[in-house]
Amino acid sequence: MPPPSVPARLSLLAWDDTAPEPGDTPGGHRLVRAGALADLARRGLLTDADGIATPADLDTRTGDIALDGLLDLVRESPPHRWRTWVRLYARVTYDAVREQLTAGGCLRAEKRRVLGVFPSVEHVLACPGVARALAEETRHVLDGPVPCAAVPERDAVVAVLAEAARLRVLGVSGDPVERRRRVEGLTALGAASAPGLPGVLRGLREAVGARPAHEAAPADG
């Protein structure tokens, strides 16, 4: 069963079981951070104050180490916009989520030697079936027949962030124009529960060089 948090799901979606540590890149770090920001927003623990990610309650915790670590970082830091938090110390959140996935059995840590000499640890998928099922579920959210309003808000947030990062696992839509419309609907749904989502999306799209859905080039023909 896929993990419940948005950043953990995005980490698995970004994982390519043909290569070790595929998400351990600046883009991968920022995707996972974007998921954590959106997850905290949809839980009501980060609110939007004129584009600034603002903690809602100094005493509330989620019980999720990665999310609580980010919440503490935001609380202890000067105010920043959502798009800034997508990249600021993003690896800290990525590493915490990776350790969660390893402890939960989704990833497996393997000891290797670099150049046959230097000890190293690489993480590989321990449950490829879970990652494939999650990818199929996310593609169905993006291209399936279920009305946007009927999609669970967590699944909507995962789908729009994965699409913004242009993850290969999502494939190419048979109808790019319809997918863009679908993404706009899912974004509106996600933003209703996670007010900071538009700012998070802007920061993520800047990180991967993608254009917003409404600015995408028209389909051929």
N, C-alpha and C positions, 0 to 999 in steps of 0.2 A: 504494500500500500504506500503511495507517495506520502512524504512528510507533509505536515499541515501548514507550515509557514510559507509565505510568499517567497522569501529569499531562498529557502531550501529547494523549493520547486523550480525556481529559475536556475539555480545551480545545476540541478539534475538535467534540465532541458538543455543547458549549454554544454553538457558533458558529451564528448564524442568517445564512444567506447573503443575506437581504433587508435586513440592517442592518450598517453598519460597526462594528467594535469592540464586539460584543454582550457579550463577557465582561469588558469593562473596567469592572466595577462591584465593590463590596465582595463581593457574593455570588459573582461569577465568580472573583475573586481567591482567595477561601476554598475554593472547589471545587478549583481547581488546586493550592493548597497542601495540601489534604486528600489529593489524589492523590499528591503528592510524598512526604508523610509515610508513607502506606501503602506506596508503592513502596520506600522506604528500609527499612521494616520487613520487607517480604517478601524483600528481599535480605539481611536479617540485619544491616544496618548501624545500625539503631536497634532497641533492645530495650525491653521494658516492665518497669519496676521500680516496682511498686505504683502504676501509673497515670502514671508519669513517663517521658517519652521520653528514652532514655539511649543515647548513642553506644556501639557495641560495640567498635570498634577505631579507634584514633587514626590509623592509617596507611592504611587501606583507602580506595580511591576507586572511583567507578563509571564514570568517563569521560564522564558526562553532566553538562554544565555546570550545568543547573538543579538536579539532585539533589545534586551536590557542593557547590554554593553553599549549599543548605539545610543539608546535613550540617555544613559549616563553621560556619554560624550557630548550630546547636544545640550544637556542641562549644564555641563561644566564649561562650555565654550561660549565665546561671544556669539551674538545672533548672526545667522547666515541664511541666505536664501536656499530654497530646496535644491536648485540646480547646483549650488556650490557644494552642498552636502553629498551630492551624488559622487563627487570625486575626492572629497577631503578625507584622508586617512581611510580610503575605501578598502584597502587590503585587510585592515583590522577586522571588518565585518566578514569579508570573504573567508579569512582563516577560521573565524569562529564558526561559520556555517559549515565549512568543510569538516571541522572536527565533530560537529553535531552529526553530520551524515555518516562519518566513519563510526562514531559510537552507536548510531542507529542501525548499522549494518548495510547501508546503501553504498558506501565506499569501503575499499579495503586498502590499508597502508602496506606497501611492499618496500622492503629494504633493497636498495640497489647500490652499485658502485659506479661513480662517474669516471670514465676513462680507466675502469678496472681498478681504481685506487681509492678515490674519495667516497666515503659513505654518504648515501642520500636516501631519502624516503619519497616514494612516489605513490600517489593515490589513483586507484583504478576502480571502475564500476564493479561492485560486488553483486548487483542485481539488475542486469541490463533490461530484464522484463519490466521492472517498475518504471525505468526511464522511458522505455518504448510506449508503455501504456499512458504515461503522463503526456508524452508528445502527441499521441493520437487524440487524447482528450482535449489538448490545447488546440490542435488543428480543427477539431470539431467545433470548438467554441468560436474560432475565427471564420470558419467556412460552412458550418452546419446550419440546419433549418430552424433551430430553436431561436425564438425571438430574443433580442438582446435583453429585454426586460425580464426574461425568465432565466437568464444565466446567473448563477451565484456570483455575488460581487467579488469574492476572492478569485474565482476563475477568470472573471473579466479583467481584473488587475494583472494577473499573471499573463494572460494572453496579450494585452496591449503592450506590456513591458517587453515580452519576448519578441513581439513583432517590431517594436521600436529598435531593438538590438539586432534585428535581421538575423535571427538564429536560423541556421540551415535546416534544423530539424523540422521547422514549420513548412518547408517545401514552398512551391510556387502555386499560388492560387490559380484555378482555372479561369476565374473572372476577377482580374485585379481591381476593376472599378468597384465591384460589389464588395470585395474585401476591404477597400478603403472606406466605403460607407459603413461596413460592419465595424471596423476599428473605431470610427467616429462614435457610433452608438455605444460600443463597449467602453470607450473612454468616458463618455458622459455618465454611464452607469457607475464606473469606478470612481469618478471624481465626486459623485454624490455621496459616497461613503468615505472617500479618502480625499478631502479637499486639497491636499498638497499635490495630488497626482499630476495636474498639468505642469507644475514646475519641475517635478521629478522627470517627467517625460522630456521636457526641454533639455534638461541637463544630460539625460541619457542619449538623446538624439545628437546633441553636440559632441558627445564622447565618441559616437560611432559614425558621425558624419552623415546621418540620415535626415531627410526632410520630413516635416510633419505630414500626416496623411492628407490633409486638405491642400498641401502644396506639392504633392507628388505629381510627377509627369503623367499626362493622360496616356491611356492605353493606346497601342498602335491601332489605327483604323478608326 
